[in-house]
Amino acid sequence: MTMNQEREDFLRGVFTGPLLKLKDTLLMMASLTDRNMTLAVTSYTERNEEKAALVEAEDAVIDKLEIEVDDMVVTYVSTHGPMATACRVALSASKISEALENIADQSVTIARRSRHLARLPEVEAGADIPKMAQLTLAMIRDSISAFVEVDPEKALEIKKRDKEVDKLNHAYEQKLNEIMQEKPELVEACTHTMLICRSLERSADYAKNIAEDVVFLYTAQDIRHGNNKI
């Protein structure tokens, strides 16, 4: 058995009892967050106010799950006196939960801006937002996949992809600024569109944070400040 296999078997064995319930709740939260982000982006691309309203309505469920995760973490740490690995599981679960809730909040922002945009003239500025959304959603999904699959190498690769989303956001903001200068009547629509871009960029940042937490969980190494080797 290789060292990696031994590590994976050991870490998978940690998720028993209360920590297994914690993991399952976290994965439920991740699934709902993914669905809400997908729905928010669809409300923008389809100019669909009903789908945007649904995103806002379902956000409360994700908020409730975050509270449940935090309660489980506090209860576990205070009653089990966990060892180092179990402590990392609990700490990482709390941080991943917070990042997912932040992504869900950005989904609500996208949905609200989309509701406004559905009533305004459409901004013809290319297909950058769908591309940004695709990259961001892939980062979110892959970060959770890395958590489930005990794959810190995959998580490390996700961190590098955040720069591509940042680059698209910067380019699209420049394009929107040019449109606003040329067509003042589109200022309101461009502003809402720009805020959607920023929400996607922030969501990608939160996905990167999840990936960093996964690396910490499975390797005990903090890569937040430039250390990209495990």
C-alpha positions in Angstrom: 0.0 0.0 0.0 1.4 3.4 -1.0 1.7 6.3 1.4 -1.1 8.2 -0.4 -3.4 5.1 -0.1 -2.6 4.9 3.6 -3.4 8.6 4.1 -6.7 8.3 2.2 -7.8 5.2 4.1 -6.9 6.8 7.4 -8.7 10.1 6.6 -11.8 8.3 5.2 -11.9 6.4 8.5 -12.1 9.7 10.4 -15.6 10.4 9.0 -17.6 8.2 11.4 -20.3 9.0 14.0 -20.8 12.8 14.5 -18.2 13.7 11.9 -20.0 11.6 9.2 -23.2 13.5 10.0 -21.3 16.7 9.8 -19.9 15.7 6.4 -23.3 14.7 5.1 -24.8 18.0 6.2 -22.0 19.9 4.5 -22.5 18.0 1.3 -26.2 18.8 1.4 -25.4 22.4 1.8 -22.9 22.2 -1.1 -25.6 20.7 -3.4 -28.1 23.4 -2.6 -25.5 26.1 -3.1 -24.6 24.7 -6.5 -28.2 24.6 -7.5 -28.9 28.1 -6.4 -25.8 29.5 -8.2 -26.9 27.6 -11.4 -30.4 28.9 -11.0 -29.2 32.5 -10.5 -27.0 32.4 -13.6 -30.0 31.0 -15.6 -32.2 33.8 -14.3 -29.7 36.2 -15.9 -29.2 34.4 -19.2 -32.9 33.8 -19.6 -34.0 37.2 -18.2 -36.4 35.1 -16.0 -37.7 36.9 -12.9 -39.4 33.8 -11.5 -36.2 31.9 -11.3 -34.5 34.9 -9.7 -37.2 35.0 -7.0 -36.7 31.3 -6.3 -33.1 31.8 -5.6 -33.9 34.4 -2.9 -36.6 32.2 -1.4 -34.3 29.1 -1.1 -31.3 31.0 0.4 -32.9 30.7 3.9 -32.4 26.9 3.7 -28.7 27.3 3.1 -28.4 29.8 5.9 -30.1 27.3 8.3 -27.7 24.5 7.2 -24.7 26.8 8.0 -26.0 27.3 11.5 -26.5 23.5 11.9 -22.9 22.8 10.7 -21.5 25.4 13.2 -23.6 23.9 16.0 -22.3 20.4 15.2 -18.7 21.6 15.1 -19.0 23.3 18.5 -20.8 20.3 20.1 -18.3 17.8 18.7 -15.2 19.8 19.8 -16.6 20.5 23.3 -17.7 16.9 24.0 -15.2 14.6 22.3 -11.8 16.2 23.0 -10.7 15.3 19.5 -7.2 14.6 18.3 -5.4 16.7 15.7 -6.9 15.1 12.6 -10.4 15.3 13.9 -9.9 18.9 15.0 -8.8 19.7 11.4 -12.0 18.0 10.1 -14.2 20.1 12.4 -12.3 23.4 11.7 -12.3 22.8 7.9 -16.0 21.9 7.9 -16.8 25.1 9.6 -14.7 27.2 7.1 -16.1 25.3 4.1 -19.6 25.9 5.4 -18.9 29.6 5.7 -17.6 29.8 2.1 -20.6 28.0 0.8 -22.9 30.4 2.6 -21.0 33.3 1.1 -21.4 31.8 -2.4 -25.1 31.4 -1.8 -25.2 35.1 -0.8 -23.5 36.0 -4.1 -26.2 33.9 -5.9 -28.9 36.0 -4.3 -27.1 39.2 -5.5 -26.9 37.8 -9.0 -30.6 36.9 -8.9 -31.6 40.4 -7.6 -29.6 42.1 -10.3 -31.1 39.8 -12.9 -34.6 40.8 -11.9 -33.7 44.4 -12.5 -32.0 43.5 -15.8 -35.1 41.7 -17.0 -36.9 45.0 -17.1 -34.1 47.0 -18.8 -32.7 47.1 -22.3 -30.3 44.2 -22.9 -26.6 44.9 -22.9 -24.8 43.5 -25.9 -21.3 42.9 -24.6 -20.4 39.4 -25.6 -20.6 36.0 -23.8 -18.2 36.7 -21.0 -20.7 36.2 -18.1 -21.8 32.7 -19.2 -18.1 31.8 -19.5 -17.3 33.3 -16.1 -20.2 31.4 -14.6 -19.1 28.1 -16.2 -15.6 28.5 -14.8 -16.8 29.5 -11.3 -19.3 26.7 -11.1 -16.6 24.2 -12.1 -14.4 25.5 -9.4 -17.1 25.2 -6.8 -17.9 21.6 -7.9 -14.3 20.5 -8.1 -13.5 21.9 -4.7 -16.3 19.9 -3.1 -15.2 16.9 -5.2 -11.7 17.2 -3.9 -13.1 17.2 -0.4 -15.2 14.0 -1.0 -12.4 12.2 -2.9 -9.6 13.1 -0.4 -7.7 14.7 -3.2 -5.5 17.7 -2.0 -3.7 17.7 -5.4 -6.9 18.4 -7.2 -7.7 21.1 -4.7 -4.3 22.7 -5.3 -5.0 22.8 -9.0 -8.3 24.6 -8.4 -6.6 27.5 -6.7 -4.6 28.3 -9.8 -7.8 28.6 -11.9 -9.0 31.6 -9.9 -6.8 33.9 -11.9 -8.7 33.1 -15.1 -11.9 34.3 -13.6 -10.2 37.4 -12.3 -8.9 38.1 -15.8 -12.4 37.7 -17.4 -13.9 40.0 -14.7 -11.4 42.7 -15.3 -11.8 42.5 -19.1 -15.6 42.6 -18.9 -15.7 45.5 -16.5 -13.5 47.5 -19.0 -15.9 46.6 -21.8 -18.9 47.7 -19.7 -17.3 51.0 -18.9 -16.8 51.6 -22.6 -20.4 50.9 -23.3 -21.6 53.3 -20.5 -19.4 56.1 -22.0 -20.8 55.5 -25.5 -24.4 54.9 -24.5 -25.5 56.7 -21.3 -29.0 55.2 -21.6 -27.4 51.8 -20.7 -25.7 52.9 -17.5 -28.2 51.3 -15.2 -28.2 48.0 -17.1 -24.4 48.0 -17.3 -24.1 48.7 -13.6 -26.3 45.7 -12.7 -24.3 43.5 -15.1 -21.0 44.6 -13.6 -22.2 43.7 -10.2 -23.1 40.2 -11.5 -19.6 39.9 -12.8 -18.2 40.8 -9.4 -20.4 38.3 -7.6 -19.1 35.6 -9.9 -15.5 36.7 -9.3 -16.1 36.6 -5.5 -17.8 33.2 -5.7 -14.6 31.9 -7.5 -12.6 33.4 -4.6 -14.7 31.5 -2.1 -14.3 28.3 -4.2 -10.6 28.9 -4.0 -10.9 29.2 -0.2 -12.7 25.9 -0.1 -9.8 24.3 -2.1 -7.3 25.8 0.4 -9.3 24.3 3.3 -9.3 20.9 1.6 -5.5 21.0 1.3 -5.2 22.0 5.0 -7.6 19.2 6.0 -5.8 16.5 4.2 -2.1 17.6 4.5 -2.1 19.9 7.5 -0.4 22.6 5.3 -1.6 26.2 5.0 -1.3 27.3 1.4 -3.2 30.6 1.7 -0.2 32.8 1.4 1.8 31.7 -1.5 2.8 28.1 -0.6 1.5 26.1 -3.5 3.3 22.9 -2.9 2.2 19.8 -0.9 
